Amino acid sequence: MTDRINTAEIIEDIVHGYKKGQTNIDEASLAISQCTNLQEEIVKCFLKVMKRSNIIEHSFAGEKNDTSI
């Protein structure tokens, strides 16, 4: 049981580091695949859909610049 808890904590740390930009997708997917025996490609699919907290998304298309004073 403690092995599962330790593995879950390790995976949580890896995902948290990826979301904060501390590791790239290749490093994170390799680390998680080694912990879980999942294929790296599967883990990459899981990570790709996550929003990274160090990325700011801008949408400029169709956006009006409201600079009224």
DSSP file (Angstrom, degrees, kcal/mol; ACC not computed):
  #  RESIDUE AA STRUCTURE BP1 BP2  ACC     N-H-->O    O-->H-N    N-H-->O    O-->H-N    TCO  KAPPA ALPHA  PHI   PSI    X-CA   Y-CA   Z-CA
    1    1 A M     >        0   0    0      0, 0.0     4,-1.8     0, 0.0     3,-0.2   0.000 360.0 360.0 360.0 -40.7    0.0    0.0    0.0
    2    2 A T  H  >  +     0   0    0      1,-0.2     4,-2.8     2,-0.2     5,-0.2   0.820 360.0  60.8 -68.8 -27.7    2.8    2.5    0.8
    3    3 A D  H  > S+     0   0    0      2,-0.2     4,-2.6     1,-0.2    -1,-0.2   0.910 105.2  48.0 -62.8 -40.1    4.4    1.7   -2.6
    4    4 A R  H  > S+     0   0    0      2,-0.2     4,-2.6     1,-0.2    -2,-0.2   0.903 112.2  48.6 -65.8 -41.0    1.2    3.0   -4.3
    5    5 A I  H  X S+     0   0    0     -4,-1.8     4,-2.3     2,-0.2    -2,-0.2   0.923 113.0  47.5 -65.5 -43.7    1.2    6.1   -2.1
    6    6 A N  H  X S+     0   0    0     -4,-2.8     4,-2.3     2,-0.2    -2,-0.2   0.913 112.9  48.8 -63.4 -42.6    4.8    6.8   -2.8
    7    7 A T  H  X S+     0   0    0     -4,-2.6     4,-2.6     1,-0.2    -2,-0.2   0.907 110.7  50.8 -63.5 -42.0    4.3    6.3   -6.5
    8    8 A A  H  X S+     0   0    0     -4,-2.6     4,-2.4     1,-0.2    -1,-0.2   0.897 111.2  48.4 -62.8 -40.2    1.3    8.6   -6.5
    9    9 A E  H  X S+     0   0    0     -4,-2.3     4,-2.3     2,-0.2    -1,-0.2   0.891 111.2  50.2 -66.9 -39.2    3.3   11.3   -4.7
   10   10 A I  H  X S+     0   0    0     -4,-2.3     4,-2.3     2,-0.2    -2,-0.2   0.936 112.3  46.8 -64.1 -46.0    6.2   10.9   -7.2
   11   11 A I  H  X S+     0   0    0     -4,-2.6     4,-2.8     1,-0.2     5,-0.2   0.905 110.8  52.8 -62.4 -41.9    3.8   11.2  -10.2
   12   12 A E  H  X S+     0   0    0     -4,-2.4     4,-2.5     1,-0.2    -1,-0.2   0.906 109.8  48.5 -60.1 -42.1    2.1   14.2   -8.6
   13   13 A D  H  X S+     0   0    0     -4,-2.3     4,-2.4     2,-0.2    -2,-0.2   0.897 111.9  49.1 -64.7 -40.7    5.5   15.9   -8.1
   14   14 A I  H  X S+     0   0    0     -4,-2.3     4,-2.3     2,-0.2    -2,-0.2   0.936 113.5  45.5 -64.8 -46.2    6.5   15.1  -11.7
   15   15 A V  H  X S+     0   0    0     -4,-2.8     4,-2.8     2,-0.2    -2,-0.2   0.907 112.8  51.2 -64.2 -42.0    3.2   16.5  -13.1
   16   16 A H  H  X S+     0   0    0     -4,-2.5     4,-1.7    -5,-0.2    -1,-0.2   0.913 110.7  48.8 -61.4 -42.9    3.4   19.6  -10.8
   17   17 A G  H  <>S+     0   0    0     -4,-2.4     5,-2.7     2,-0.2     6,-0.9   0.882 111.7  49.7 -64.2 -38.6    7.0   20.2  -12.1
   18   18 A Y  H ><5S+     0   0    0     -4,-2.3     3,-1.2     4,-0.2    -2,-0.2   0.931 109.7  50.5 -65.2 -45.3    5.8   19.8  -15.7
   19   19 A K  H 3<5S+     0   0    0     -4,-2.8    34,-1.7     1,-0.3    35,-1.0   0.818 111.1  49.1 -64.7 -29.8    2.9   22.2  -15.2
   20   20 A K  T 3<5S-     0   0    0     -4,-1.7    -1,-0.3    -5,-0.2    -2,-0.2   0.497 118.3-111.6 -86.9  -4.0    5.3   24.8  -13.7
   21   21 A G  T < 5S+     0   0    0     -3,-1.2    -3,-0.2    -4,-0.4    -2,-0.1   0.628  82.3 124.1  86.5  13.1    7.7   24.5  -16.5
   22   22 A Q  S   <S+     0   0    0     -5,-2.7     2,-0.3    -6,-0.2    -4,-0.2   0.770  78.8  25.2 -77.7 -25.5   10.5   22.9  -14.5
   23   23 A T  S    S-     0   0    0     -6,-0.9    -2,-0.2    -9,-0.1     2,-0.1  -0.946  81.1-123.0-132.7 156.5   10.6   19.9  -16.9
   24   24 A N     >  -     0   0    0     -2,-0.3     4,-2.4     1,-0.1     5,-0.2  -0.407  36.9 -97.4 -91.2 175.9    9.7   19.4  -20.5
   25   25 A I  H  > S+     0   0    0      1,-0.2     4,-2.5     2,-0.2     5,-0.2   0.841 121.2  53.1 -65.3 -34.0    7.2   16.9  -21.8
   26   26 A D  H  > S+     0   0    0      2,-0.2     4,-2.0     1,-0.2    -1,-0.2   0.932 112.1  43.7 -67.0 -45.1    9.9   14.4  -22.8
   27   27 A E  H  > S+     0   0    0      2,-0.2     4,-2.3     1,-0.2    -2,-0.2   0.921 116.7  46.9 -65.6 -43.7   11.5   14.3  -19.3
   28   28 A A  H  X S+     0   0    0     -4,-2.4     4,-2.5     1,-0.2     5,-0.2   0.919 112.8  48.0 -66.3 -44.1    8.2   14.2  -17.5
   29   29 A S  H  X S+     0   0    0     -4,-2.5     4,-2.4    -5,-0.2    -1,-0.2   0.882 112.0  50.4 -67.1 -36.3    6.7   11.5  -19.7
   30   30 A L  H  X S+     0   0    0     -4,-2.0     4,-1.9    -5,-0.2    -1,-0.2   0.937 111.9  47.4 -63.7 -46.4    9.9    9.4  -19.3
   31   31 A A  H  X S+     0   0    0     -4,-2.3     4,-1.4     1,-0.2    -2,-0.2   0.914 114.9  45.3 -62.8 -43.9    9.9    9.7  -15.5
   32   32 A I  H  X S+     0   0    0     -4,-2.5     4,-2.2     1,-0.2     6,-0.3   0.901 110.9  53.1 -68.5 -39.5    6.2    8.9  -15.3
   33   33 A S  H  X S+     0   0    0     -4,-2.4     4,-2.1     1,-0.2     5,-0.3   0.855 107.2  52.6 -65.2 -32.9    6.5    5.9  -17.7
   34   34 A Q  H  < S+     0   0    0     -4,-1.9    -1,-0.2     1,-0.2    -2,-0.2   0.840 112.8  44.9 -69.6 -32.0    9.3    4.5  -15.6
   35   35 A C  H  < S+     0   0    0     -4,-1.4    -2,-0.2    -5,-0.2    -1,-0.2   0.829 127.2  27.2 -77.0 -32.9    7.1    4.7  -12.4
   36   36 A T  H  < S-     0   0    0     -4,-2.2    -2,-0.2     2,-0.1    -3,-0.2   0.552  94.6-125.5-110.7 -10.5    4.0    3.3  -14.0
   37   37 A N     <  +     0   0    0     -4,-2.1     2,-0.2     1,-0.3    -3,-0.1   0.690  63.8 140.2  64.6  20.2    5.2    1.0  -16.8
   38   38 A L        -     0   0    0     -6,-0.3    -1,-0.3    -5,-0.3    -2,-0.1  -0.599  62.9 -95.6 -84.5 154.6    3.0    2.9  -19.2
   39   39 A Q    >>  -     0   0    0     -2,-0.2     4,-1.9     1,-0.1     3,-0.5  -0.445  28.4-124.4 -68.9 144.2    4.3    3.7  -22.7
   40   40 A E  H 3> S+     0   0    0      1,-0.2     4,-2.6     2,-0.2     5,-0.2   0.854 110.3  58.2 -58.0 -36.5    5.8    7.2  -23.0
   41   41 A E  H 3> S+     0   0    0      1,-0.2     4,-1.8     2,-0.2    -1,-0.2   0.878 105.7  49.2 -62.9 -37.8    3.5    8.0  -25.9
   42   42 A I  H <> S+     0   0    0     -3,-0.5     4,-1.7     2,-0.2    -1,-0.2   0.920 111.9  48.2 -66.5 -44.0    0.5    7.4  -23.6
   43   43 A V  H  X S+     0   0    0     -4,-1.9     4,-2.4     1,-0.2    -2,-0.2   0.884 107.9  55.4 -65.1 -38.6    1.9    9.6  -20.9
   44   44 A K  H  X S+     0   0    0     -4,-2.6     4,-2.9     1,-0.2    -1,-0.2   0.904 105.6  52.0 -61.2 -40.8    2.7   12.3  -23.4
   45   45 A C  H  X S+     0   0    0     -4,-1.8     4,-1.0     1,-0.2    -1,-0.2   0.901 110.1  49.6 -60.6 -40.7   -1.0   12.3  -24.5
   46   46 A F  H  < S+     0   0    0     -4,-1.7     4,-0.3     1,-0.2     3,-0.2   0.909 115.7  42.2 -63.0 -43.9   -2.0   12.7  -20.8
   47   47 A L  H >< S+     0   0    0     -4,-2.4     3,-1.5     1,-0.2    -2,-0.2   0.846 104.0  64.9 -75.1 -34.4    0.4   15.6  -20.3
   48   48 A K  H 3< S+     0   0    0     -4,-2.9    -1,-0.2     1,-0.3    -2,-0.2   0.819  98.1  54.4 -61.2 -32.0   -0.3   17.4  -23.6
   49   49 A V  T 3< S+     0   0    0     -4,-1.0    -1,-0.3    -3,-0.2     2,-0.2   0.590  89.7  97.7 -80.5  -8.5   -3.9   18.2  -22.6
   50   50 A M  S <  S-     0   0    0     -3,-1.5     2,-0.5    -4,-0.3    -3,-0.0  -0.557  76.4-125.3 -79.4 142.4   -2.8   19.8  -19.4
   51   51 A K        -     0   0    0     -2,-0.2     2,-0.4     2,-0.0    -2,-0.1  -0.745  22.8-133.8 -84.7 132.1   -2.5   23.6  -19.2
   52   52 A R    >   -     0   0    0     -2,-0.5     3,-1.3     1,-0.1   -32,-0.2  -0.718   2.9-144.0 -88.3 135.5    0.9   24.7  -18.0
   53   53 A S  T 3  S+     0   0    0    -34,-1.7   -33,-0.2    -2,-0.4    -1,-0.1   0.583  96.7  60.8 -78.0  -9.0    0.8   27.4  -15.4
   54   54 A N  T 3  S+     0   0    0    -35,-1.0     2,-0.5     2,-0.0    -1,-0.3   0.373  90.7  84.2 -96.5   6.0    3.9   29.1  -16.7
   55   55 A I    <   -     0   0    0     -3,-1.3     2,-0.6   -36,-0.2   -34,-0.0  -0.918  63.0-157.3-110.9 130.5    2.3   29.8  -20.1
   56   56 A I        -     0   0    0     -2,-0.5     2,-0.4     2,-0.0    -3,-0.0  -0.934  13.1-147.8-107.0 121.5    0.1   32.8  -20.7
   57   57 A E        -     0   0    0     -2,-0.6     2,-0.4     2,-0.0    -2,-0.0  -0.746  13.2-168.9 -92.8 133.1   -2.3   32.4  -23.6
   58   58 A H        -     0   0    0     -2,-0.4     2,-0.6     0, 0.0    -2,-0.0  -0.933  10.9-159.3-116.8 141.7   -3.2   35.4  -25.6
   59   59 A S        +     0   0    0     -2,-0.4    -2,-0.0     1,-0.1     0, 0.0  -0.907  21.5 162.1-122.2 105.5   -6.0   35.6  -28.1
   60   60 A F    >   +     0   0    0     -2,-0.6     3,-1.6     2,-0.1     2,-0.3   0.690  42.2 104.2 -92.9 -22.7   -5.4   38.5  -30.5
   61   61 A A  T 3  S-     0   0    0      1,-0.3     3,-0.1     3,-0.0    -2,-0.0  -0.467 101.7  -6.7 -68.7 121.7   -7.7   37.4  -33.3
   62   62 A G  T 3  S+     0   0    0     -2,-0.3     2,-0.4     1,-0.2    -1,-0.3   0.544  98.3 137.6  74.5   7.8  -10.9   39.5  -33.2
   63   63 A E    <   -     0   0    0     -3,-1.6     2,-0.4     2,-0.0    -1,-0.2  -0.727  46.5-140.9 -90.1 131.2   -9.9   41.2  -30.0
   64   64 A K        -     0   0    0     -2,-0.4     2,-1.1    -3,-0.1    -3,-0.0  -0.713  13.4-127.8 -90.9 141.5  -10.6   44.9  -29.8
   65   65 A N        -     0   0    0     -2,-0.4     2,-1.1     2,-0.0    -1,-0.0  -0.771  23.4-161.8 -89.2 101.1   -8.1   47.1  -28.0
   66   66 A D        +     0   0    0     -2,-1.1    -1,-0.0     1,-0.2    -2,-0.0  -0.720  29.5 151.2 -90.3  97.8  -10.2   49.0  -25.5
   67   67 A T        +     0   0    0     -2,-1.1    -1,-0.2     2,-0.0     2,-0.1   0.038  18.9 144.3-114.0  24.9   -8.1   52.0  -24.5
   68   68 A S              0   0    0      1,-0.1    -2,-0.0     0, 0.0     0, 0.0  -0.387 360.0 360.0 -68.3 143.2  -10.9   54.4  -23.7
   69   69 A I              0   0    0     -2,-0.1    -1,-0.1     0, 0.0    -2,-0.0   0.391 360.0 360.0-105.4 360.0  -10.1   56.7  -20.9
